[in-house]
Amino acid sequence: MHSIEIVLAMLLAVVVSGYVARTIPASVALPLPLVQIAFGALISGVFGHGVRLDPEIFFLLFLPPLLFLDGWRIPKIGLFHDKGAILELALGLVVFTVVGAGFLIHWLIPAMPLAVAFALAAIVSPTDPVAVSSIAARVPIPRRLMHILEGESLLNDASGLVCFRFAVAAAATGAFSLPQASLTFVWLALGGVAAGVAVTAGVSLAQRLLSRHLGEESGSSILINLLMPFGAYLLAEHVGASGILAAVAAGITMSYVELTGRALATTRLQRAAVWDTVQFALNGIMFVLLGEQLPGVMLRAAASVEDTGHVSRWWLLLYALAISLILLALRFAWVWVSLRLSLLRAGQGGERLKGQAGRIVAVVSLAGVRGAITLAGVLTLPLLLPDGSEFPARDVVIFLAASVILISLVLATVFLPRLLPGLALPDEPASLREEELARREAAAAAIAAIERVMHHCSAAGAADADLYANAAVRVMAAYRLRLGDEPGAGKVGAERLRAAERAETALRLAALDAEREAIFRLAREHEISDEISRKLVRQIDLIEARHH
């Protein structure tokens, strides 16, 4: 019962922290994650001790839905356009960090086994865009740069956690074979991606068949959608593949399933609200849990300080600061070299970036904030080795990872708001043109749908054909205005106003349905990004919901 009370207190802390963060003056610029960490520490002080979760259960509960949602919502066209920069950060930088930081941490703390040092370096390599966007809420990051950071986070979650898994296995068994690890990595990647795609595609097909014969019920559809990431994760783990990559692949597949437009508008609206709540709750609980665990982690790490080969507990803080600076320096070096090579390849096209290249490197380096994924991963360190002995320096590793999260948050909080004002990157290609194209195509499709309805009414000799004609004039007026045509006008007698409103509603719903299908078609044909299509479809769904 005591544990349930703590969990409820954490959920309440997530809610309250959102209000508290909004009351803090803009000049302070205290991000939401730091407020949530403070609330977690307060909960720990009130209850005396916290919840000790089984690492595997903890991993299963928190990571699949967060990774699934990241894969679902990340803009795919932006992801593919900047795939070079994203892959350099998400794969190249992760390997560079694991190797470079792993050896440096082992050199810094000789008492820590090399495999454990690699595990620590691997788990602090994934970044957290939620923390960055919270920090930069009052000074927005350029959209294209934010897309790159989101793409990096999506992929480096998987690569960093897979590296972490190998390092932990090496620490547990004392053996590591590069050829075997390479083959295992290939299977983990391919099997994980296949499992994620199979689960989402299979479940979506089954849902479509059932809905066709039995109808669609929003609650059941949303619940199935919530269970998808867990199904993909468990299937992949069952066949020995990567559940992490399965959850990501399931989310990406879901974004393409969404473009079929078969879900009801009400289902999409309710589903979006549910997932927003899940994301807010899980990310919030992760940071509250970090604050709740931090006092105990500090005490256990201080008690096992001899694992580092020192007597004074202050060495732990020095190690945490040193590791944070190592990570920042490695990231800065990688981003600097990567940007220079990109500018060299771009030639004259990169002239606009040269004047602010230093600021871009600094922003991307500081934006490498660690967060929920790092905490979730490090808490999955096994308590015991296969021989029954304690996992070496487990509490020290958890303390150092938690400290890296805090230090990266503080550094980003202090410096990002000072670096971001005035920073501009070239826009993603034709994003404004894509939105204008989508709006014009949707308007043209809507007018054509209204004309078809009118033709059908006229052919059928409907008694209220004049009502539909007058309603059609008003409905089409807005769409013709969007296309740049002269809007028409029309009047309906007061005595028939109610009937006219019903006719107008029917036409508007037909027009909205045509708009939505036109936008989905443009997204399927890659003429607009799925981010633009999601934005416009949500607007249409909201309008349609008001007419029901």
Secondary structure, DSSP 8 states (H G I E B T S, - for coil): -HHHHHHHHHHHHHHHHHHHHHHS-TTT---HHHHHHHHHHHHHHHHSS-----HHHHHHHHHHHHHHHHHHHS-HHHHHHTHHHHHIIIIIHHHHHHHHHHHHHHHH-TTS-HHHHHHHHHHTS---HHHHHHHTSSS---HHHHHHHHHHHHHHHHHHHHHHHHHHHHHHHS---HHHHHHHHHHHHHHHHHHHHHHHHHHHHHHHHHHHHH---HHHHHHHHHHHHHHHHHHHHHTTS-HHHHHHHHHHHHHHHHTT--S-HHHHHHHHHHHHHHHHHHHHHHHHHHHHHHHHHHHHHHHTGGGGT-S-THHHHHHHHHHHHHHHHHHHHHHHHHHHHHHHHHGGGGHHHHTTHHHHHHHHHHT----HHHHHHHTTS-SB-TTS-B-TTHHHHHHHHHHHHHHHHHHHHHHHHHHSTT------TTHHHHHHHHHHHHHHHHHHHHHHHHHHHHHHT-TTHHHHHHHHHHHHHHHHHHHT---------GGGHHHHHHHHHHHHHHHHHHHHHHHHHHHHTTSS-HHHHHHHHHHHHHHHHHH-
